[in-house]
Amino acid sequence: MPGLDAAARAGGAHIVNVVSVAGTVSFAPAGAYAASKHAQLAFSRSLSAALQGSGIAVHSILPGFVETEGFPQKKVLKSRLLRQFVIEPEDVADTILKAIEKGKSESVVPWFPYRLVGIAQAVAPGVVARFVGMSDYKGDAV
């Protein structure tokens, strides 16, 4: 905290939490992962509220499926539809920079379709549960 407070006094400090879109959607095939991301998002939101007015901004980045060496999403995902929305790590990095520059507290990347699914989860969780059940997703690599 002392370092963050000093940075805040010198012009502003930023905490960036890379959460995952799984923090907004209950995803049965990866239940433990989704639960941990829901908790991480709640922590980020609480931290943001606690630090309001301190000069320390909290940014939550919620990427969807990201293609990495450790999680080769394009090979793991059975659904052609889901594979269309796999992004690269550079997309996440760009979103982090934009969130800081624009002062956005939460950013979903890519916005479509993941933000819409998160909204649908909040409004009609039963419909989303049925859709996710039909996703043909296999494995834990979210």
C-alpha positions as CSV (number, residue, x, y, z in Angstrom):
1,M,0.0,0.0,0.0
2,P,2.8,2.5,0.7
3,G,4.0,2.3,-2.9
4,L,0.5,2.6,-4.3
5,D,-0.2,5.6,-2.0
6,A,3.0,7.3,-3.1
7,A,2.1,6.7,-6.8
8,A,-1.4,8.0,-6.2
9,R,0.0,11.3,-4.7
10,A,2.4,11.5,-7.7
11,G,-0.4,11.4,-10.3
12,G,-2.3,8.2,-10.0
13,A,-1.9,4.5,-9.4
14,H,-3.6,1.5,-11.0
15,I,-4.3,-2.0,-10.0
16,V,-5.2,-4.3,-12.9
17,N,-6.8,-7.7,-12.2
18,V,-7.2,-10.0,-15.2
19,V,-10.3,-11.9,-14.1
20,S,-11.9,-13.7,-17.1
21,V,-15.4,-13.6,-18.5
22,A,-16.0,-16.7,-16.5
23,G,-16.4,-14.3,-13.6
24,T,-19.7,-13.2,-15.0
25,V,-21.0,-16.5,-16.4
26,S,-21.7,-19.8,-14.6
27,F,-20.0,-22.4,-16.8
28,A,-20.7,-26.0,-15.6
29,P,-17.8,-27.7,-17.4
30,A,-15.4,-25.5,-15.5
31,G,-17.3,-24.9,-12.3
32,A,-14.4,-24.4,-9.9
33,Y,-12.7,-22.1,-12.3
34,A,-15.8,-20.0,-12.8
35,A,-16.4,-19.9,-9.0
36,S,-12.8,-18.6,-8.5
37,K,-13.3,-15.9,-11.2
38,H,-16.6,-14.8,-9.7
39,A,-14.8,-14.4,-6.4
40,Q,-11.9,-12.5,-8.1
41,L,-14.4,-10.1,-9.8
42,A,-16.2,-9.5,-6.5
43,F,-12.9,-8.8,-4.8
44,S,-12.0,-6.3,-7.6
45,R,-15.3,-4.5,-7.3
46,S,-15.0,-4.3,-3.5
47,L,-11.4,-3.1,-3.7
48,S,-12.5,-0.4,-6.2
49,A,-15.2,0.8,-3.9
50,A,-12.8,0.8,-0.9
51,L,-10.2,2.8,-2.8
52,Q,-12.6,5.3,-4.3
53,G,-11.2,8.8,-3.9
54,S,-7.7,7.6,-3.0
55,G,-6.1,8.2,-6.4
56,I,-5.8,4.4,-6.9
57,A,-7.9,3.0,-9.7
58,V,-8.9,-0.6,-9.9
59,H,-9.4,-2.1,-13.4
60,S,-10.9,-5.6,-14.0
61,I,-10.2,-7.1,-17.4
62,L,-12.5,-10.0,-18.4
63,P,-11.1,-11.8,-21.4
64,G,-12.9,-14.7,-23.0
65,F,-11.0,-17.7,-24.4
66,V,-7.3,-16.7,-24.9
67,E,-4.9,-18.7,-27.1
68,T,-1.8,-19.4,-25.1
69,E,0.9,-22.1,-25.1
70,G,-0.5,-23.5,-21.9
71,F,-4.1,-23.3,-23.0
72,P,-4.4,-23.9,-26.7
73,Q,-8.1,-23.0,-26.9
74,K,-8.4,-23.5,-30.7
75,K,-7.5,-27.2,-30.2
76,V,-9.5,-27.7,-27.0
77,L,-12.8,-26.1,-28.1
78,K,-15.1,-28.5,-29.9
79,S,-17.5,-25.8,-31.0
80,R,-16.7,-23.9,-34.2
81,L,-18.8,-21.0,-33.0
82,L,-16.7,-20.7,-29.8
83,R,-13.4,-21.0,-31.7
84,Q,-14.4,-17.9,-33.7
85,F,-14.1,-15.8,-30.5
86,V,-10.7,-17.0,-29.3
87,I,-8.3,-14.0,-28.9
88,E,-4.6,-13.6,-28.6
89,P,-2.7,-12.3,-25.5
90,E,-1.9,-9.1,-27.3
91,D,-5.6,-8.3,-27.4
92,V,-5.8,-8.6,-23.6
93,A,-2.7,-6.3,-23.3
94,D,-4.3,-3.7,-25.6
95,T,-7.5,-3.8,-23.5
96,I,-5.5,-3.3,-20.3
97,L,-3.8,-0.2,-21.8
98,K,-7.2,1.2,-23.0
99,A,-8.8,0.6,-19.7
100,I,-6.1,2.5,-17.9
101,E,-6.1,5.4,-20.4
102,K,-9.9,5.7,-20.4
103,G,-10.4,5.1,-16.7
104,K,-12.6,2.0,-17.3
105,S,-13.2,-0.1,-14.2
106,E,-14.3,-3.2,-16.1
107,S,-13.5,-4.3,-19.7
108,V,-14.7,-7.4,-21.5
109,V,-12.6,-8.6,-24.4
110,P,-13.8,-9.2,-27.0
111,W,-17.0,-7.3,-26.1
112,F,-19.1,-9.4,-28.5
113,P,-20.3,-12.0,-27.6
114,Y,-19.0,-12.2,-24.1
115,R,-20.5,-9.0,-22.6
116,L,-23.9,-10.0,-24.0
117,V,-23.6,-13.5,-22.4
118,G,-22.7,-11.9,-19.0
119,I,-25.8,-9.6,-19.3
120,A,-28.0,-12.6,-20.2
121,Q,-26.6,-14.5,-17.2
122,A,-27.7,-11.7,-14.9
123,V,-31.2,-11.4,-16.5
124,A,-32.0,-15.0,-17.5
125,P,-29.6,-17.5,-15.8
126,G,-31.7,-20.5,-16.7
127,V,-31.5,-19.7,-20.5
128,V,-27.7,-19.3,-20.2
129,A,-27.4,-22.6,-18.3
130,R,-29.2,-24.4,-21.1
131,F,-27.1,-22.7,-23.8
132,V,-23.8,-23.4,-22.0
133,G,-24.9,-27.0,-21.6
134,M,-25.2,-27.3,-25.3
135,S,-21.8,-25.7,-26.0
136,D,-20.0,-29.0,-26.4
137,Y,-17.1,-27.6,-24.4
138,K,-14.8,-30.3,-23.0
139,G,-12.0,-29.8,-20.5
140,D,-10.9,-27.3,-17.9
141,A,-8.9,-24.9,-20.1
142,V,-11.0,-21.8,-20.0
